[in-house]
Amino acid sequence: MKNGMAILGMMGESEEVLQVENNGWIEVNDTLPLCVSTGDWDGKQSEIILAETITGKKFLAQCYEGFMDGSAFYDWYQVDEINSNDWLINESVSRWMKIPF
């Protein structure tokens, strides 16, 4: 724990400092969430994270990445645990963070 915030995952020293300075937010231009889970969906899925769009809207989200018809995709979906639905986030996501425990 550093400055009252747990640093999650295996990161290099520079990424750790960057994450603390940004209160845990990670710019999508720097790093994207890892998608490693497989299941009844196309490609691979990330864990549930917090995502913020360029307009400042925040969502519980998951990312999906893979290849479909020869083209790569990386999509962000809003997670709706209550209604068991996922909705495509139609705005550009600017940053994300792991959910602090």
C-alpha positions in Angstrom: 0.0 0.0 0.0 1.3 3.4 -0.9 -0.3 6.8 0.0 -3.4 5.0 1.2 -4.0 3.1 -2.0 -3.2 -0.5 -2.9 -1.3 -1.0 -6.2 -2.9 -4.0 -7.9 -1.1 -6.3 -10.3 2.5 -6.8 -11.3 3.7 -3.4 -12.5 7.0 -1.7 -13.2 8.1 1.1 -10.9 7.1 3.9 -13.4 3.6 2.5 -13.9 3.2 2.3 -10.1 4.1 5.9 -9.6 1.9 7.0 -12.5 -1.1 5.2 -11.0 -0.7 6.7 -7.5 -0.3 10.2 -9.0 -3.6 9.8 -11.0 -5.5 8.3 -8.0 -5.7 4.9 -9.7 -6.9 6.1 -13.1 -5.0 4.7 -16.1 -5.2 6.5 -19.4 -6.2 4.2 -22.3 -3.4 5.6 -24.4 -0.9 4.2 -21.8 -2.4 0.8 -21.0 -5.6 -1.1 -21.7 -7.2 -3.6 -19.3 -6.1 -7.2 -19.8 -8.7 -9.5 -21.3 -8.0 -13.0 -20.3 -11.3 -14.8 -19.5 -12.9 -17.0 -22.1 -16.5 -18.2 -22.2 -19.8 -18.0 -24.2 -18.8 -14.7 -25.9 -16.5 -13.7 -28.8 -12.9 -13.1 -27.9 -11.6 -12.6 -24.3 -13.1 -10.6 -21.5 -11.6 -8.4 -18.8 -12.5 -8.3 -15.1 -15.1 -5.7 -14.1 -13.4 -2.2 -13.9 -14.4 1.4 -13.6 -14.3 3.3 -17.0 -14.7 7.0 -17.7 -15.6 8.5 -21.1 -14.2 11.7 -22.6 -17.4 13.5 -21.4 -16.8 12.4 -17.8 -19.5 9.7 -17.5 -18.4 6.8 -15.3 -19.5 3.2 -15.7 -18.9 -0.3 -14.3 -17.5 -1.9 -17.4 -15.8 -4.9 -19.0 -13.7 -5.0 -22.1 -13.8 -7.6 -24.8 -11.0 -8.1 -27.3 -10.4 -10.6 -30.1 -10.7 -11.1 -33.9 -13.9 -11.4 -35.9 -14.0 -11.9 -39.7 -10.2 -11.2 -39.8 -10.5 -7.8 -38.0 -9.3 -7.0 -34.5 -11.8 -5.6 -32.0 -11.6 -4.0 -28.5 -15.0 -3.0 -27.1 -16.1 -1.5 -23.8 -19.4 -2.6 -22.3 -21.3 -1.2 -19.4 -22.1 -3.9 -16.8 -25.6 -4.0 -15.4 -25.5 -6.7 -12.7 -29.1 -6.1 -11.6 -30.7 -6.8 -15.0 -27.9 -9.2 -16.2 -27.3 -7.0 -19.3 -24.2 -5.6 -20.9 -24.5 -2.4 -23.0 -21.9 -1.2 -25.5 -20.5 2.1 -24.3 -21.0 4.4 -27.4 -18.6 7.1 -26.3 -14.8 7.0 -26.3 -13.4 5.8 -23.0 -10.5 8.0 -21.9 -9.3 6.2 -18.7 -10.1 3.3 -16.4 -9.2 1.8 -13.1 -9.3 -1.4 -11.2 -12.0 -1.4 -8.6 -10.4 -0.8 -5.2 -11.2 -3.3 -2.5 
